[in-house]
Amino acid sequence: MVNLFIYAKDFSSKTRGNEYYHYHGLKTIERFKNDVEEIEQELLKTENPPTESKVVYLHWGCKYEEVDEDIIRTTYLEQEGDHYVSCPKTIVYWLQDNYDFRNEEHKIKLLYIITDGMIHETCAKGSIELNSDMHYETVVFHAFNERRERIDLSVASSFFKSRCMVYCNYELYDSTDISVEFDYDKINADNFNSEKDNLKSYIKLKFLTKPKLHASTFKEIDKLKNLRNRLFDELLSETHKKHNQVNLETKDKSVLLREFVRTTWYKNLFTEAREATVEIEKCIVTLINYIVSDTKSFSFDALQFGMKFNKPVKEEEIVDVNFISEQEIAFPDIILEDDKGIPVVILTKLSLLAKIIFHENSSSGEVMPASFNKFKSMMECPLFLMNDKDISESIGYFYTLNVYKHFLENNINTEPRTRRPFHGGLVLIDTDEFDRYNDYILSATYFDSKKINFNIGLFYYVLWKNCENKEWMDKNVVTQFRKYAMRRISQTVCKIGLSSLPLDPRINTSLLTALWYCVELSSCIFKDDAQFFFQERLRKFYGVANYMLEILKYFNYELDYKSIERRIELVSHVMILKKIQKRKEKVYYLLETIFKTADGFLLSEIEKPFNLYKLNYLKLDHKDILRDDVVEETVHLNDYVHLMHFVGDLETSAAGKSTYEICDKTFRPFFTIDQTKSFYTELVKITKKVVISNDDNKDKVKVTYEPADSLEFTKVLSLYNLFIRCVINLGRYPSLPEYVNYISKRKKFQANLVTLFPSNFYHDILGVYSRYQKIVTKVEVSSFIQVSKSYVMRFERIKAEERVKFSSDDEINKFISAEESKVNLKKKVQNISYKRKQRKARS
């Protein structure tokens, strides 16, 4: 048995001539020798008889070389480096070539690794595999480079097994022992700030190379959570040692609000303890997110409190979902007067654990872990499952209790009508004799018979609402299911904010009080609070708030429902707009609530002028207070829209008569009509401007039409040109849907404004497409593209059309100028630029 002390210097060619590396690296030799001496002195006290010790100096790169101390010093002084590349695996090769670690108890007491750079990720992974069975009692890592971005932890990452000391340009970054369980008990609320960096170093180096599914990650996450909970308890108990006794079970709004502000949780919002809990939460979340991150950086700063990772989550991701089994509840042996009058709704098997927590990759069959937070959030508020198709399909047919008993007695576990397997059915009676049995059926059906904490009342409500939507479900069964669900709701106790996140209220109340708090009370308390506005629960539950209101109405809560509904609408729109990236897309979303939509296009027909105020929602930021009074501010509709001119009329468009004849020589509409008329003059005659007047008044706003005094192609759709461009873009002739989709993509917006199309617009699309079909059946695509590109210029088109004979080119140019003047043509800037390029190319 030998105690090894190894000094391993990067001798790759990239270190050659690196003065900074060699100057500082030389100083580490003395530190290495001092560390060796200290360790040997300690060994003399504990080992009897003393074990043989050996000090080894290595040059490593693409190979290893065992050298003596003098050579190491010389290569530092002469700034030498001869190996081709840096490959720390060669350190392991030397160890394995010289010592049998499998059969002999050799110990690597100290390993110094010195480098000036980093290695490729594949090389680092190879080193991790090679080092999997190796153990290093102490690793000291030094990286030296004036260009700090060229050094990281990759060289030493696979060697961190026990005590680790990490230096970046002689600055100590980390010092920890990852082979010893971190002593979480030594951290308390008072010393958290001083201890958190030690915890950070431990977590960073321990999980630097571990996959997210490693067994140790689950244990560490639990420890971090327990630490957080313990620190929270310390802080909150110190702040209010005497807890206030409050009564939140009242239907009197003023009483409930008065009682709520007396709660310990609310009072803590305004103490130093609140700031401390927020800081602790940020730190713990950062550490957990680092542990479960798919890819970890080798940077010295790979883990900093407050940083974001490649898959950030609100709290943390859980991958070890080992729920204990639920205790089976047998069918109650109860004799009822009328088994035939009691309905039982069969529930067919649906594993929400598999559906939400794990997603199966159909191509590989591999089960990938998903965020547990989504599942946890849905269990705390099952209303999020309301529109889940699988939940709806899990509800089978209904039977009477006596028929259901027959199923159980004969071990029938396949629903007769759907042929789907089931664990049982819900017995819907007015008393509680079957409640525990029904709850077990829910567990067996949706949670693989595992013990899951979920909001029972809301889960039954979701099932009832899905039954209500089934046309074949007997109305009497639906009514009885409703009574049963509402009774279970009235008995459910939960967190007042329907959330157990660490910073949310830790207050247990009846479900009804919690629903009231979510839809109204939290808004009353927090919506205008500059510091805690994010505590308004509608920000999370806006999508399901109307279901909450329905429940409260059933239980005769006298609330200002109109006011609440207005608030729900405001919050809903802001949160939906948050998910839309581009401002012009946000505007489009809101304008859809005002203007008529047809065939995928917004038309210049105001259908719901009363929604004009909704454009004010653009002024709100989801990261700030959401003011109710914003809806009273003035908005001008014309500030958001680009109005296309109305060409022709509905009758001629519908008859396909508003389109122009296409020249078979240019594949474009004829430009010349006769000596004094052109496409321009004929077009402007039938063109009307679309005008929105009183655009800030929902009661007076209207759309009118005025004669066009000019021809403006940004306001007139060039459907012929768009067809040609569509062909060029696709490289083939488009189908009608493809042509329509191309127009939508190209013309949906004009700069930052939303385009409003005339009501006859789609008929004109059909007319143009129909005319081109007569041509495309006779012409190859390549020829069509070549010809249409050749006649972009009006001058060339006129010459090719030969409708009107001009004596000279000058006459043609005069004709074009005259026609432009007649219609007061407003040219697009891009067209002018294009024409200049064309003229230059021709000349």
VEXFI-661221 format. One line per field, with one value per residue (C-alpha): residue number from 0; x, y, z. Coordinates in steps of 0.001 Angstrom, whole numbers, padded with zeros to 6 digits. Example, Ala and Ser with C-alpha at 12.3 -4.5 7.8 and 13.67 -1.06 7.14 Angstrom:
BEGIN
nr (0:1);
X (012300:013670);
Y (-004500:-001060);
Z (007800:007140);
END
This chain:
BEGIN
nr (0:1:2:3:4:5:6:7:8:9:10:11:12:13:14:15:16:17:18:19:20:21:22:23:24:25:26:27:28:29:30:31:32:33:34:35:36:37:38:39:40:41:42:43:44:45:46:47:48:49:50:51:52:53:54:55:56:57:58:59:60:61:62:63:64:65:66:67:68:69:70:71:72:73:74:75:76:77:78:79:80:81:82:83:84:85:86:87:88:89:90:91:92:93:94:95:96:97:98:99:100:101:102:103:104:105:106:107:108:109:110:111:112:113:114:115:116:117:118:119:120:121:122:123:124:125:126:127:128:129:130:131:132:133:134:135:136:137:138:139:140:141:142:143:144:145:146:147:148:149:150:151:152:153:154:155:156:157:158:159:160:161:162:163:164:165:166:167:168:169:170:171:172:173:174:175:176:177:178:179:180:181:182:183:184:185:186:187:188:189:190:191:192:193:194:195:196:197:198:199:200:201:202:203:204:205:206:207:208:209:210:211:212:213:214:215:216:217:218:219:220:221:222:223:224:225:226:227:228:229:230:231:232:233:234:235:236:237:238:239:240:241:242:243:244:245:246:247:248:249:250:251:252:253:254:255:256:257:258:259:260:261:262:263:264:265:266:267:268:269:270:271:272:273:274:275:276:277:278:279:280:281:282:283:284:285:286:287:288:289:290:291:292:293:294:295:296:297:298:299:300:301:302:303:304:305:306:307:308:309:310:311:312:313:314:315:316:317:318:319:320:321:322:323:324:325:326:327:328:329:330:331:332:333:334:335:336:337:338:339:340:341:342:343:344:345:346:347:348:349:350:351:352:353:354:355:356:357:358:359:360:361:362:363:364:365:366:367:368:369:370:371:372:373:374:375:376:377:378:379:380:381:382:383:384:385:386:387:388:389:390:391:392:393:394:395:396:397:398:399:400:401:402:403:404:405:406:407:408:409:410:411:412:413:414:415:416:417:418:419:420:421:422:423:424:425:426:427:428:429:430:431:432:433:434:435:436:437:438:439:440:441:442:443:444:445:446:447:448:449:450:451:452:453:454:455:456:457:458:459:460:461:462:463:464:465:466:467:468:469:470:471:472:473:474:475:476:477:478:479:480:481:482:483:484:485:486:487:488:489:490:491:492:493:494:495:496:497:498:499:500:501:502:503:504:505:506:507:508:509:510:511:512:513:514:515:516:517:518:519:520:521:522:523:524:525:526:527:528:529:530:531:532:533:534:535:536:537:538:539:540:541:542:543:544:545:546:547:548:549:550:551:552:553:554:555:556:557:558:559:560:561:562:563:564:565:566:567:568:569:570:571:572:573:574:575:576:577:578:579:580:581:582:583:584:585:586:587:588:589:590:591:592:593:594:595:596:597:598:599:600:601:602:603:604:605:606:607:608:609:610:611:612:613:614:615:616:617:618:619:620:621:622:623:624:625:626:627:628:629:630:631:632:633:634:635:636:637:638:639:640:641:642:643:644:645:646:647:648:649:650:651:652:653:654:655:656:657:658:659:660:661:662:663:664:665:666:667:668:669:670:671:672:673:674:675:676:677:678:679:680:681:682:683:684:685:686:687:688:689:690:691:692:693:694:695:696:697:698:699:700:701:702:703:704:705:706:707:708:709:710:711:712:713:714:715:716:717:718:719:720:721:722:723:724:725:726:727:728:729:730:731:732:733:734:735:736:737:738:739:740:741:742:743:744:745:746:747:748:749:750:751:752:753:754:755:756:757:758:759:760:761:762:763:764:765:766:767:768:769:770:771:772:773:774:775:776:777:778:779:780:781:782:783:784:785:786:787:788:789:790:791:792:793:794:795:796:797:798:799:800:801:802:803:804:805:806:807:808:809:810:811:812:813:814:815:816:817:818:819:820:821:822:823:824:825:826:827:828:829:830:831:832:833:834:835:836:837:838:839:840:841:842);
X (000000:001321:000192:000560:001185:000988:001843:000484:001494:-000134:002744:000755:002140:-000373:001398:004682:005744:002789:004636:001640:000996:004599:005322:002345:002566:006098:004852:002480:005373:006208:002563:002357:005425:004013:000706:002553:004511:001358:-000470:002510:002793:-000863:-000345:002540:000144:-002537:-000762:001088:003226:003544:002583:005036:004644:005639:005770:005328:005776:004031:003970:000645:-000825:-001446:000684:002175:005780:007027:009757:011526:011022:014018:012690:009297:010989:013120:010146:008394:011437:012013:008279:008316:005407:005872:002772:000286:-002966:-004261:-005828:-006167:-007043:-003304:-003042:-005404:-003481:-000281:-001996:-003542:-000325:001750:-000601:-003253:-006075:-008512:-006595:-004386:-005346:-003261:-004428:-004116:-003715:-003098:-003407:-002358:-003584:-002098:-003353:-003673:-006873:-009896:-010794:-013599:-016832:-016305:-012838:-014288:-016939:-014272:-012290:-015406:-015924:-012260:-012320:-015580:-013866:-010979:-010821:-008812:-008738:-007689:-007604:-006140:-006844:-005006:-005887:-003770:-004455:-004500:-007502:-009849:-012446:-009963:-009939:-012645:-013262:-013347:-009772:-010314:-014072:-013735:-011203:-013447:-014343:-013634:-011865:-011615:-009838:-010360:-008218:-008703:-005602:-004633:-008032:-009700:-013130:-014240:-013097:-015288:-015410:-018059:-017494:-018950:-022636:-023108:-024116:-027394:-028148:-025405:-027255:-029804:-031586:-028803:-025832:-027470:-025760:-022325:-022891:-024660:-021410:-020074:-023295:-022994:-019458:-020593:-023565:-021610:-018757:-020799:-023271:-020979:-020723:-023745:-026795:-030098:-031469:-028630:-029899:-028124:-030000:-033321:-031897:-030120:-033241:-035201:-032482:-032567:-036348:-036239:-033606:-035821:-038855:-036884:-035428:-038863:-040270:-037428:-037953:-041723:-041836:-039283:-041270:-044586:-044030:-047637:-049836:-053019:-056200:-058230:-061550:-061694:-064896:-067399:-069398:-069005:-066423:-065411:-064994:-062923:-060636:-060161:-059320:-056951:-054724:-054363:-052849:-049207:-048479:-049835:-048018:-044766:-044979:-043903:-041051:-037389:-038256:-040108:-036992:-034987:-037458:-037386:-033571:-033552:-036116:-034045:-030922:-032589:-034370:-031079:-029348:-032160:-032379:-028627:-028907:-031621:-030220:-029720:-026367:-024046:-021342:-017724:-017340:-015927:-019129:-021395:-023445:-024329:-027328:-030130:-028906:-031152:-030564:-031466:-034827:-035847:-038815:-040778:-039762:-037909:-038224:-038804:-037731:-038045:-041778:-042073:-045510:-046627:-049618:-053077:-054887:-057525:-061094:-063484:-066980:-069085:-071356:-074356:-077985:-079925:-083665:-083528:-080437:-082192:-082586:-078920:-076736:-073133:-070857:-068100:-064575:-062276:-058543:-056444:-053035:-052440:-049032:-048015:-049769:-048462:-045338:-043908:-044186:-043442:-041275:-043094:-040023:-037624:-039971:-037928:-039857:-038704:-039317:-041323:-041828:-043550:-044666:-047261:-048733:-048571:-050288:-053063:-053607:-053899:-056351:-057824:-059828:-056826:-057931:-061370:-060826:-058605:-059875:-058582:-060412:-063622:-063114:-062352:-065950:-067875:-071552:-073853:-075595:-077800:-076237:-077745:-076228:-072889:-072981:-073544:-070348:-068373:-069799:-068908:-065487:-066565:-063884:-064498:-067088:-069740:-070435:-066928:-065018:-062447:-061030:-062194:-061341:-064773:-067507:-068649:-071684:-073666:-075737:-076635:-074907:-071230:-071325:-069554:-067223:-064084:-064833:-065362:-062106:-060256:-061797:-060421:-056985:-057096:-058408:-056239:-053217:-052337:-053651:-050951:-051472:-051660:-052638:-055192:-058138:-060934:-063787:-062548:-061706:-065292:-066439:-064311:-065797:-069335:-068778:-067509:-070578:-072759:-071276:-072097:-075289:-075981:-075706:-079067:-080012:-081098:-077667:-076012:-078178:-077331:-073619:-073798:-075305:-072599:-069750:-071033:-071320:-067719:-066660:-068307:-066271:-062869:-060093:-057079:-054543:-056265:-054334:-054760:-050971:-048365:-045417:-043072:-043831:-047598:-049942:-049626:-053210:-055687:-059314:-062445:-062331:-065133:-063110:-060101:-062145:-063418:-059887:-058676:-061363:-061870:-060316:-056672:-057431:-058925:-055840:-052983:-053904:-052863:-049990:-046748:-044719:-046974:-049275:-048063:-049937:-053213:-054371:-056225:-052805:-052559:-056205:-057648:-058299:-060446:-061876:-065326:-065671:-064816:-067550:-070045:-069314:-069616:-072957:-074226:-073436:-075186:-072169:-073379:-070505:-070146:-069975:-069904:-066907:-065124:-065835:-064404:-061250:-061016:-061286:-058549:-056125:-056921:-056144:-052897:-051719:-052653:-050908:-047827:-047533:-047679:-044181:-044655:-046628:-048370:-049570:-050931:-052820:-054170:-055437:-057381:-058716:-060243:-062610:-063744:-063797:-065473:-063297:-063912:-061816:-058901:-058786:-059824:-062391:-063057:-066453:-066863:-068802:-068294:-067595:-068179:-064820:-062882:-061641:-059732:-056930:-056059:-054790:-051709:-050695:-050416:-047329:-047809:-044741:-046421:-049666:-052695:-054825:-058592:-059042:-056931:-060070:-061490:-058646:-059176:-057944:-058007:-058724:-056922:-053674:-053670:-055036:-054047:-057209:-057129:-059248:-062519:-062253:-065424:-068561:-069828:-072075:-069402:-066833:-069158:-069808:-066066:-066394:-064148:-060933:-059027:-058047:-054586:-052236:-050948:-047638:-046772:-048949:-049988:-053179:-053179:-051760:-053127:-056866:-056734:-054882:-056247:-056951:-054858:-055192:-054536:-057370:-059882:-058833:-059098:-062628:-063953:-061828:-063179:-061282:-062321:-062593:-063168:-064719:-065262:-062624:-062452:-066164:-067754:-071236:-070446:-067600:-068454:-066934:-067677:-066537:-065235:-064112:-060408:-058533:-055325:-053976:-051945:-050645:-050009:-053804:-054782:-054060:-052084:-053599:-052057:-048595:-049141:-050054:-046849:-044752:-046426:-045470:-041874:-041766:-043078:-041373:-044697:-048301:-050112:-053399:-056080:-055413:-051682:-052366:-054676:-052150:-049394:-051521:-052243:-048573:-047498:-050322:-051414:-049432:-048300:-045236:-046593:-050240:-052782:-054263:-058043:-059285:-062407:-065437:-065343:-061703:-062065:-064299:-061559:-058992:-061188:-061592:-057850:-057036:-059701:-058310:-054782:-055993:-056803:-053147:-051226:-052722:-050958:-047628:-044737:-043884:-040344:-041637:-044285:-041658:-039242:-041873:-043453:-040028:-039272:-042277:-042040:-041558:-044638:-042613:-041818:-045382:-046870:-044550:-045361:-049140:-049405:-052909:-052008:-049420:-046984:-044713:-041670:-040343:-040686:-044409:-044711:-042944:-045168:-048223:-047041:-046343:-049709:-051532:-049629:-050567:-054250:-054522:-052133:-050077:-048332:-045349:-043935:-040340:-039300:-040754:-038810:-035638:-036416:-037012:-033694:-031977:-033832:-032833:-029238:-029259:-030732:-028217);
Y (000000:003433:006952:008971:012716:013819:017134:017155:020038:020740:020346:020782:022917:025680:026431:027107:030729:031532:033731:034270:030527:029572:032437:031647:027890:027845:029232:026285:023839:025195:025122:021525:020557:022289:020436:017113:017784:018662:015530:013294:014773:013954:010423:009840:010495:008104:005314:002625:001380:004303:003625:004160:007570:008588:012066:012081:014896:014509:016321:015620:016470:013981:011556:011385:011753:011122:013676:014982:018282:019937:019268:020665:023820:024087:023788:026533:028816:028153:028282:024935:022861:020029:017811:018199:018688:018863:015570:015038:011381:010769:011441:008510:006394:006919:005867:002768:001801:002032:000885:-001789:000132:-002752:-005248:-003060:-000345:002477:005942:009156:011515:014665:015606:019007:019765:022810:024075:027167:026292:024089:020897:019930:018559:015123:014899:015878:013135:010581:011608:011238:007651:006763:008237:006566:004043:006250:008136:011219:012316:015897:017654:021126:022698:025751:027421:030347:032522:036271:035756:034431:033282:030609:028674:026721:023594:021106:019837:018882:018184:014386:014352:016008:013124:014273:017374:019983:023308:025343:028349:030661:032804:032185:033321:030661:029960:026814:024817:021919:018179:016574:013088:014195:014996:018724:019693:021467:021619:024160:026698:028879:032127:034168:032659:031828:034688:033634:029910:030044:030318:027151:025402:026757:025350:021972:021760:023072:020576:017597:017798:019258:015969:014098:013555:014970:011465:010459:008919:011495:014380:013366:013201:016538:018287:017068:018395:021790:021942:020969:023642:026228:025223:025210:028664:030011:028627:030227:033613:033633:032300:034877:037677:036726:034427:034897:033851:035795:033804:034846:033671:033630:031610:034378:035676:039261:040860:043645:041194:038788:041553:042856:039377:038599:041617:040340:037040:036306:035804:039227:041018:039320:040980:044218:042916:042211:038533:038820:040077:037268:034606:035983:035844:032308:031211:032629:030867:027488:027624:028467:025486:023074:024336:023816:020240:019310:021307:019142:020672:022332:024770:024195:027909:028979:031038:028171:028598:032066:032890:034394:033050:031277:027882:026275:025065:027466:026598:028601:026456:023346:020267:016963:013762:011229:010630:007716:008155:005743:003543:004599:002326:000351:001055:-001824:-001274:-000367:-003118:-000845:-001758:001047:001270:001836:000621:001239:004964:005687:006496:005312:006945:004646:006091:004415:004279:007386:007807:011504:010601:009215:011999:015023:014036:011701:011993:008930:009490:007501:007115:005744:004440:006353:007924:011478:013288:016467:019249:018123:021713:021426:018353:019918:023082:021064:019024:022156:023582:020778:023410:023523:020051:021279:021153:018093:015725:012624:013564:013896:010548:008825:009337:006236:005450:005586:002665:002144:000956:-002517:-003003:-001739:-004239:-006919:-005768:-006055:-009434:-010867:-009173:-007200:-004497:-003488:-000796:-002591:000287:001699:-001577:000354:-000984:000646:000478:001487:004078:007052:006345:009604:009752:012627:011199:010493:006660:006235:009263:007346:004682:007296:009008:005710:005173:008578:007542:004185:005688:008764:008243:004539:003944:006254:008611:012024:015261:016970:019302:016770:019249:020841:017455:016298:019625:019048:015588:016929:019719:017171:015041:018094:018548:015002:014973:011301:011723:011552:014995:013534:011932:015259:017011:014415:014631:018384:018010:015509:017691:020773:018875:017723:021293:022553:020049:020662:022473:023875:026697:030050:030839:027323:027079:025664:027510:028711:032424:032031:032250:029300:029696:026818:027721:026239:025842:028391:031049:030161:030604:033960:035004:034045:035841:038978:039363:039120:041704:044072:043704:043593:044778:048394:047599:048828:046147:043088:043414:040001:038418:038999:035444:036279:036602:032829:031755:034135:031208:029301:032189:031910:028357:029701:032298:029623:027713:030820:031686:028195:028813:032212:034441:038007:039484:042299:039822:042442:044165:040841:039809:043107:042480:038914:040212:042807:040366:037677:039947:041195:037662:036482:039475:038600:035361:037164:038317:041071:044217:044182:040628:041851:044608:042063:039885:042823:044074:040646:041485:044667:043991:041297:038358:036351:033748:034444:038208:041200:043228:046950:046309:047203:044380:045093:048796:048347:046521:049601:050102:046813:048489:050149:046779:047390:050056:047535:045531:042170:042935:045972:047084:046443:049570:049172:052757:052212:051120:054649:056215:057403:055281:056145:053209:054800:054638:050867:050079:050358:050634:049121:050862:049346:048471:047833:046674:043490:042497:042714:041076:038194:037741:037754:040845:043161:041517:042588:040636:039073:039482:036084:037690:039222:037173:040469:042550:044760:048172:049952:050157:052629:055820:057743:055060:052711:050160:053049:055300:052445:051277:054671:055140:052223:052760:054200:055238:053504:055997:055380:058440:059136:056482:057218:056853:053404:054882:057009:055221:054197:053182:055306:055313:058288:058657:058027:061155:059269:055837:054551:051018:050615:050817:048799:045101:044033:040576:039797:040721:038708:035634:035953:036408:033398:031256:032508:031890:028321:027436:025975:026987:027415:025918:028420:027977:028495:031672:032989:032112:033919:037071:036883:036595:039407:041848:041110:044118:047396:048348:048254:048691:045925:045714:045867:044418:045500:043257:042212:041282:037490:037505:039395:036783:034064:036049:036588:032981:031749:033891:032607:028992:029496:030350:028022:024900:025816:027195:025521:027053:027945:029778:031575:032807:033863:035796:037469:038630:040042:042363:044034:047432:049143:050286:046684:045571:048227:047241:043552:044067:045810:047006:050565:051452:054136:055837:055821:054928:058553:058352:055368:057219:060244:058000:056456:059904:061194:058253:058659:062314:061610:059336:061313:058123:057784:055553:053173:053889:050324:050386:053509:051882:048747:050771:052518:049161:048015:051102:050693:047039:047922:050691);
Z (000000:-001004:-000156:-003372:-003617:-007247:-008860:-012451:-014721:-018099:-020597:-023795:-026604:-025984:-022694:-024491:-023984:-021701:-019218:-016945:-016629:-015956:-013552:-011310:-011796:-010433:-007118:-006676:-006257:-002811:-001805:-002980:-000926:002148:001765:001385:004574:006541:005400:006169:009655:010265:008936:011350:014225:012981:011036:012950:011332:008861:005253:002410:000763:-002727:-004272:-008047:-010565:-013927:-017223:-018885:-022270:-025068:-022993:-019499:-018412:-014895:-014141:-011059:-009276:-010925:-014423:-013440:-012173:-015319:-017670:-015697:-015887:-019591:-020363:-022169:-023439:-025937:-025848:-028674:-026716:-023143:-022111:-018340:-018934:-019189:-015431:-014865:-017388:-015388:-012166:-013711:-015483:-012319:-009550:-009197:-007559:-007889:-005786:-003631:-001188:-002631:-001681:-003645:-000739:-002755:-006415:-007718:-011252:-012988:-016370:-018505:-020348:-020852:-022700:-025058:-023572:-025182:-023643:-020254:-020545:-021423:-018378:-016194:-017390:-016854:-013351:-012300:-009979:-008873:-005600:-004725:-001101:-001869:-005234:-005594:-008958:-010276:-013604:-014801:-017825:-018324:-020599:-017967:-020491:-021633:-018350:-016556:-014455:-017331:-016835:-013190:-013201:-013216:-010355:-007750:-005413:-001907:-000570:-003329:-003559:-006722:-007651:-010614:-011172:-007555:-006257:-004118:-005640:-003866:-000859:000211:000846:-001342:000111:003443:003757:004134:007644:006977:010691:011256:009069:010773:010011:011606:009763:006415:004573:005793:005146:001783:-000208:001460:000510:-003021:-003426:-002117:-004485:-007479:-007279:-006062:-008956:-011618:-013507:-012145:-014376:-013181:-012559:-010267:-007018:-004857:-006456:-004937:-001445:-001801:-003092:-000075:002231:000544:000839:004485:005092:003463:005487:008734:008063:007178:010412:012372:010780:011070:014621:015738:014157:015747:018664:019710:016799:016286:016413:013385:011986:008189:007931:007270:004336:005525:003281:005644:008525:006446:005164:008689:009943:007059:007691:011268:010114:010857:007151:006185:008995:007993:004591:006217:008373:007738:007970:004655:002870:004443:003295:-000262:-000265:001107:-001473:-004343:-003110:-002578:-005930:-007658:-006052:-006934:-010505:-010842:-009578:-012088:-014997:-018097:-018979:-016514:-017474:-016434:-015811:-012447:-012148:-013234:-010081:-008849:-006695:-008727:-012071:-014581:-016117:-019438:-018080:-015329:-013132:-010604:-007665:-008741:-010851:-009160:-010869:-008049:-007847:-005441:-003892:-001233:-001995:-000922:001511:-000370:000703:000209:-001099:001966:003194:003578:003088:001432:000934:-002831:-004710:-007994:-007377:-006645:-009673:-010033:-012628:-013873:-014152:-016671:-016051:-016692:-015052:-014466:-013064:-016451:-018352:-016447:-014535:-017167:-020931:-022983:-026067:-028739:-030953:-028338:-025659:-023112:-020267:-019690:-016378:-016582:-014096:-010950:-010434:-013164:-011513:-008069:-009292:-010927:-007794:-005665:-008196:-010356:-012264:-014601:-015767:-016790:-020551:-020544:-023229:-021433:-018236:-020208:-021924:-018609:-017507:-018446:-018472:-015450:-013802:-010798:-007554:-007796:-011286:-010029:-007173:-009795:-011567:-008346:-007388:-010807:-011076:-014131:-014534:-018142:-018820:-020957:-023333:-023894:-023379:-021345:-018055:-014841:-011141:-009949:-009975:-007934:-005806:-005802:-002660:-000361:002718:003436:003687:000323:000500:001491:-001103:-003822:-002857:-003188:-006638:-007655:-006390:-008180:-011421:-011786:-009503:-009835:-006302:-004903:-001985:-003646:-001964:-004165:-003754:-003501:-003750:-006957:-008482:-008045:-009486:-012616:-013087:-012660:-015210:-017711:-017089:-017617:-021090:-022205:-024231:-023479:-019704:-017939:-016581:-013249:-012851:-013665:-011067:-008417:-009324:-008880:-005397:-004492:-005819:-004012:-000743:-001070:-001895:001276:003322:001702:003568:001694:001546:001146:-002028:-003509:-003447:-001090:-002634:000105:-000221:-000558:002479:004846:005973:005928:005290:003818:000047:-000307:001513:-000646:-003831:-002613:-001747:-005220:-007223:-005153:-001709:-002785:-005479:-002910:-000722:-003219:-006730:-006064:-003692:-005267:-003485:-003293:-006326:-007510:-004586:-006428:-007095:-010295:-011934:-011636:-011765:-014382:-016723:-014228:-012189:-013787:-012440:-008990:-009336:-010350:-007130:-004978:-006590:-005785:-002118:-002185:-001742:-002217:-004223:-006731:-009588:-012353:-010804:-010324:-013912:-015205:-013189:-014483:-018044:-017513:-015893:-018485:-021394:-019862:-019147:-022633:-024214:-022149:-024107:-027477:-028384:-030969:-030257:-033639:-032922:-029592:-031426:-033915:-031044:-029569:-032901:-033497:-030641:-032455:-036208:-038241:-039277:-042443:-044226:-041915:-042577:-040494:-042409:-042157:-040591:-036939:-035350:-031634:-031066:-027333:-027156:-028229:-024654:-024786:-026734:-023427:-022216:-024361:-021854:-019011:-018094:-016375:-014262:-012754:-011114:-013323:-012994:-013301:-014472:-017586:-019443:-019073:-021047:-024611:-027501:-031189:-033445:-036383:-034440:-034784:-038252:-041888:-043996:-047456:-050123:-051256:-054956:-056966:-055161:-053581:-056490:-059191:-056916:-056117:-059839:-060568:-062787:-060808:-061986:-065086:-068157:-068011:-070956:-072101:-073142:-069738:-067351:-065796:-066292:-069382:-068527:-071606:-072290:-075175:-076164:-073155:-070576:-068514:-065764:-063351:-064503:-064598:-061153:-059471:-060876:-058866:-055755:-052520:-049425:-046217:-043364:-039660:-038060:-034356:-033736:-029992:-029269:-029022:-029512:-032561:-034295:-037841:-041176:-044232:-047860:-049819:-053444:-053868:-054937:-055671:-056412:-053493:-053849:-050126:-049833:-052895:-052981:-056048:-056168:-059570:-058375:-055184:-057221:-059270:-056131:-054561:-057571:-057393:-053651:-053884:-057158:-058319:-058830:-055520:-054447:-053464:-049704:-050327:-052297:-049579:-046875:-048809:-049043:-045326:-044412:-046723:-046021:-042458:-041262:-042760:-040709:-037125:-038125:-038589:-042068:-042417:-045682:-047621:-047304:-051001:-050719:-050680:-053776:-055622:-054540:-056000:-059213:-059704:-058847:-061286:-064135:-063558:-063658:-067336:-067958:-065632:-067209:-070459:-069185:-067383:-064026:-065089:-068168:-066103:-063633:-066375:-068339:-065306:-064121:-067562:-067508:-064145:-065792:-067253:-070265:-071230:-070556:-072858:-075677:-075272:-074969:-078399:-077534:-078434:-081087:-079958:-082442:-080152:-076742:-075783:-076506:-074153:-071358:-071878:-071694:-068390:-066916:-068013:-066470:-063210:-063129:-063777:-060763:-058549:-058099:-054764:-055346:-052775:-051819:-052382:-055901:-056794:-055545:-057547:-060707:-060333:-060116:-063236:-065197:-064120:-065192:-068614:-069219);
END
